[in-house]
Amino acid sequence: MIIGSCRNGTVLNFRCRKTFRARFPQITIARDETQFARVVAAAFSQRRKTVRNSLRGLIAEPAFAALGISPAARAQELSVAQFIALADHLTGLPEKTD
């Protein structure tokens, strides 16, 4: 409750109906930052290319389906979590289950 007063001496009471709770975003970190940087740089290295074409030398096409990523997507359409999944796939580490 907030209590205030006006110049004429009237006391005002304000009640906040909504409560606000802080929410922190979930942060996902790549297991191998060097591999993550390599995947991101390769994905964005050429304009208007699909991730299938830009990552052709790094990731086999069946891996995209296994990770739930469309190979026809462009780099700007992928989320950070999807880039992390691609990098983790390259390092050969199993996916996190948190």
C-alpha positions in Angstrom: 0.0 0.0 0.0 1.2 3.5 -0.9 0.0 6.4 1.1 0.4 9.9 -0.2 -1.1 13.3 0.4 -2.3 16.2 -1.8 -1.6 19.9 -1.3 -5.0 20.4 0.2 -4.2 17.8 3.0 -6.3 14.9 1.6 -4.7 11.6 2.3 -4.6 9.2 -0.7 -4.3 5.5 -0.4 -3.2 3.4 -3.4 -3.2 -0.3 -3.5 -1.3 -2.3 -6.0 -3.4 -5.2 -7.3 -0.7 -6.9 -9.3 2.3 -8.5 -7.8 5.4 -8.6 -9.9 7.9 -11.5 -9.7 11.3 -11.3 -11.3 11.9 -14.0 -13.9 15.3 -14.8 -15.0 15.9 -16.3 -18.5 17.3 -19.8 -18.7 20.8 -19.6 -20.0 22.1 -22.4 -22.1 25.9 -22.7 -22.6 27.7 -24.6 -25.3 29.9 -27.3 -24.1 32.7 -26.4 -26.5 32.8 -22.7 -27.2 35.3 -23.1 -30.0 33.1 -25.6 -31.8 30.1 -23.3 -31.2 31.9 -20.3 -32.8 32.9 -22.5 -35.7 29.4 -23.6 -36.4 28.0 -20.0 -36.1 30.7 -18.6 -38.4 30.2 -21.3 -41.0 26.4 -20.8 -40.9 26.6 -17.0 -41.5 29.6 -17.1 -43.9 27.5 -16.9 -47.0 24.5 -14.9 -47.7 21.1 -16.4 -48.4 22.3 -20.0 -48.0 20.4 -22.7 -46.1 22.1 -24.3 -43.2 22.3 -27.5 -45.2 24.6 -25.8 -47.8 26.6 -23.6 -45.4 27.3 -26.5 -43.0 27.7 -29.2 -45.6 31.4 -29.9 -44.7 30.7 -30.0 -41.0 27.3 -31.8 -40.4 25.7 -34.6 -42.3 22.1 -34.1 -43.4 20.6 -36.9 -41.2 22.0 -35.0 -38.2 19.6 -32.1 -38.8 16.6 -34.4 -38.6 17.9 -36.0 -35.5 18.3 -32.6 -33.8 14.9 -31.4 -35.0 16.3 -28.6 -37.3 15.1 -28.0 -40.8 18.0 -28.2 -43.2 16.1 -25.8 -45.4 16.2 -23.1 -42.7 18.6 -20.1 -43.0 21.1 -19.2 -40.3 19.1 -16.2 -39.1 16.1 -18.4 -38.5 17.9 -20.7 -36.0 17.8 -20.1 -32.3 20.9 -20.0 -30.0 19.8 -23.3 -28.6 19.7 -24.9 -32.0 23.2 -23.6 -32.7 24.3 -25.1 -29.4 22.7 -28.4 -30.3 24.6 -28.5 -33.6 27.9 -27.6 -31.9 27.4 -30.3 -29.3 26.6 -32.8 -32.0 29.9 -32.1 -33.6 31.8 -32.6 -30.3 30.1 -36.0 -30.0 28.6 -35.3 -26.6 25.2 -36.6 -25.7 22.4 -34.0 -25.3 21.7 -32.5 -21.9 18.6 -33.7 -20.2 18.1 -30.8 -17.8 
